[in-house]
């Protein structure tokens, strides 16, 4: 019986044949369509490590820009032992395991406050994780009996989110950011982290979990967050992380407030639109679906 071979020590892109290094690259140059922009596109491709590039597409975009597509082999290869990737350090749990783990370790419901902050109006990501209908066939966090979810919706200011997290005695603050022009997502998250630190000075701060397609998972320390989730994240991934983080980081866990406790569960997850004021009022309790 032949043993499957492991990965090679280095890899190059695969086009027509193994190790031919063929890639296709598209970009827009701020030049009108013509011979000059075509030559500039090929020179840029060579400077990026493409050998014998071909310009396979060049079309004007308005009168001052040109969209270009180049194709050819790259001279680079990737040494696999130099690749640094983040592996999930916790097991994926079933909904029952999540409920049991949170109630066992917290002795009450886990309070989650989520929002899209700044001018970001894209709620698809935060709703996919929080709403009971969920994503990719998985129920969102509202479905879990061990969680009380407050979804503030879109375009929530940082002060409003921090104030609401304090009022709700949040264990975790979840933020989704899709708007990334001029690194707005990074600026917003750094501001949120700083304001949470100020609001919780001298006491445990809620977990700060952010997600979006343009975040680098390795930037947790730089942004001042506890976890970054990227494309394809599902509700069970986030729920399993909360169990892990609130179990390992016991010093981060707040004490139960008045009336809280696993035996006094109130499945009142709240979804609402946030107004631009610190006194955001809950407009509707989540109805049973």
N, C-alpha and C positions, 0 to 999 in steps of 0.2 A: 504494500500500500504506500503510495507516494505521499510524502508530507508536503502540504501546500507551502510554496515559497513565500517568505516574508517580503515586505516592501523593499524596493531598491534603496540604496543609500542616498540617491539624488534623483530628482525628476525634472522633466521638461514638458511643456505642453504637447499634446497629441493632436495632430491634424489629420493627415492622410496616412501616415505610417508612424510606428513607435519612435519616439525620441526625435521627431522632426522639428519640434519647437514652434509649430505654426500657431499664430494668434491673429485675431481680428480686433481692431481697435477703432473706436469712433470718437470724434471730438469736433468742436466748432471753433473756427478761427475768426478773429475780428477783422476780416479782410473781404472785399468784394470778390465774387467768383471770377477766376481768371487764371492765367498761367502762374502768376506770382504766388497765389495761395496754394496751388497744387504743388509747386516746388517747396514751399514752406512746410506743407504737411509731410512730405517725404523726408525732409531734413529733420523735422521734429521726431518722426518715427525712428530714424537712425540714431538720434541722440538718446532715445529711450531704450536702445538696445536691440532694435529690430534690424536684422541683416537682409539686404535686398528687398526692401518693402515695395509693395505695389499699391498704388492708389486705385481702389476699385470703385469708389463712389465720391463724387464731389458735386454738391448742389447748393445754389444760393439760398440763404435764409434772409429774405428781405433784400436790401441793396448793399448792406455793409457787413454781412456775415456769410460764411460758407461752412456747411456741414460736410465733414470728410470721413471716409472709412478707408483704413489701410489694412493690408494683409501681408504677412510674411513671417519668417522664422526669427525667434529671439535668440540671442547669444547666451542668455542667462540660464542657470539651472538652480534648483532649490535643494540645499543639503537638508535632508529631513531631520537629522539630529540637532539642527539649529532652530527648528520651528518650535515656537512657544505657544501652546494652546491652553485654554482654561477648561479643565474637566469638572463636571458636576461632582461635588463632594458629599452629596446626600442622595439617599434612595428616593425614587418616585413612589409615592404612597397612594393608596386608594382613598376614596372620600371617607370611608369608615375609619381608616387608619389615621387620617388627618384629624377627624373629629375626636377620636379617642386620644390622640397625642396632645392636641391643644387643651382639651379639658383636663387631662391628667397633669400636664405641666403648668397650666395657668390656674386651674381651679375655677374657671369662668370662661365666658366667650372672649374670643380674640376680636378686637375692634380695629377695623381697617377703614381708612379714609383715603379716597382716591380722587384724582382730578387731572385734567390737562391744564397746565398753567401758562401764564402770559397771554399772548394773542392766539395761541394754538386752539383751533376749533375742530380738530380732528379727533373725534371720540371713538373711532372704530377700535383702536388698540385698548383703551382703558375699559370700554364696554365689553370687549371680548374676554377680558380677564375677570371683570366684576359681575356683569349681568348674569342672571340665572341661566339664560339661553346659551351662554358660553361661546366656545369656538372649537372647531375641528372635532365635533362630536362629544366634547367635554363640557360639563356644567361649570358655570362661573362660580366665583367665591360666594355669591349670594345663596347658592344652593347648599353650602355647608352649614350644618346645624351648630358648628362650633364658632361661627363667625358672625359678627354684626357689621354690615358693610354700609358705608356712607359714600355714595358716588356723587360728587359735586358737579360733574359734567365738564364743560369746556370753558376756556377763557377765564379761568379763576386766577385772581391775583395771588402772589406769594403771601402777602400778609393775611388774606382771607383764609387760605389753606392752613397756614400755621395756627391762626386763631381757632379754626374749626377743629384741628387736631388736638389742641389743648382742651377745648370744651368737651370733646368726645372721649377724652382720655385714651387716645389712639395708641395701639401697640405697633401699628405699621402705617406708613404713608406711602401710597403708590402713585406714581406720576408717569404719564405717558406723554412723549414729545415727538411729534412728526414734523413740525416746522423747524427747519435747521438753517435757514438763510442767515449768513453772517454768524454762524455758531450760536444762534439764539438759544438752542436747547442746552448748550453748555453753560451759558450765562445764567439762564433761568434756574438751572439745578444748583449751581454754586450759590446763588442768592438764597434759594430755599434752604440749603444745608446750613448756611450761616444764620439765617433767621430762626431755624429750629434750634440750633445751638444756643442762641441768645434766649429764646423762650423757655428752654428747658435747663438753663444754667443751674448746676448743682443737683440735678436729678436725672434719672435715665431718660434718654431721648428715644422716641419711637424709631423703629427700623425705617430707613428711607430706601425705597426700592424704586428704580426708574427703568423705563423701557422705551424702545424706539428703534427704528431701522438704522440710524446713523450713530448710535453710541458704540464706543469701544469698551468691551467688558473689562479690559485691563485698567480702566480709568477710575475705578471706585475710589481710591485714595485721593486722587487729584480732584475729583468732584465732591468728595465728602459724603459719599453714599455707601450703603451697606451692600447693595447688589445692583447689577445692571443686567437686564434681559434684552435680547435682540430679536431678530426676525424669527418667526415660527414658534415663539414661546406660547405654551398652552396653560390653562388655568391650573392643571394639576402640578405643573412645574413650580408655579408661584406658591401654591398652597403647601407643597412639600417643603419648599424653602422656608416658609414661615415657621413650620413645625421645627425644622432643623435649627433655624436661627434663634428662635425663642426658647429652645431647649438648651443649646450650647451656650448662648449668651444670657444666662440667667440674671446677670447683673443689670441687663437692659430691661428686664421685665418689671413693670410697675405693679404695685399692690392693688388688689381688687378694690373698687370704689364701693360706696354704699349701695346695697341692693344687688351687687354683682355676685355671680357664682354659677358654677356649672349646673346646680340644681334649680336655678331660677332663670332658665334660658328663655329669652324672648326673641323669637325669630323675626325681628323688625329691621330688616335691611332696608335702607333708604336710598332712593335714587332721586336726584333733583338737579335743577339748573341752579348754578351759583350766581348770585348777584354781586355786583362790585361793592360790597360792604362787608365789614367784619361780622355783622349780625345776620348771617344768612339763615333764613327760616326754612324749616323742613316743610315742603309744600304737599308731600304725599308719602304715606307709609307704603312700603312695598306690599302689593297684594299677592296673595297666593296664586301661583301659576300652575 
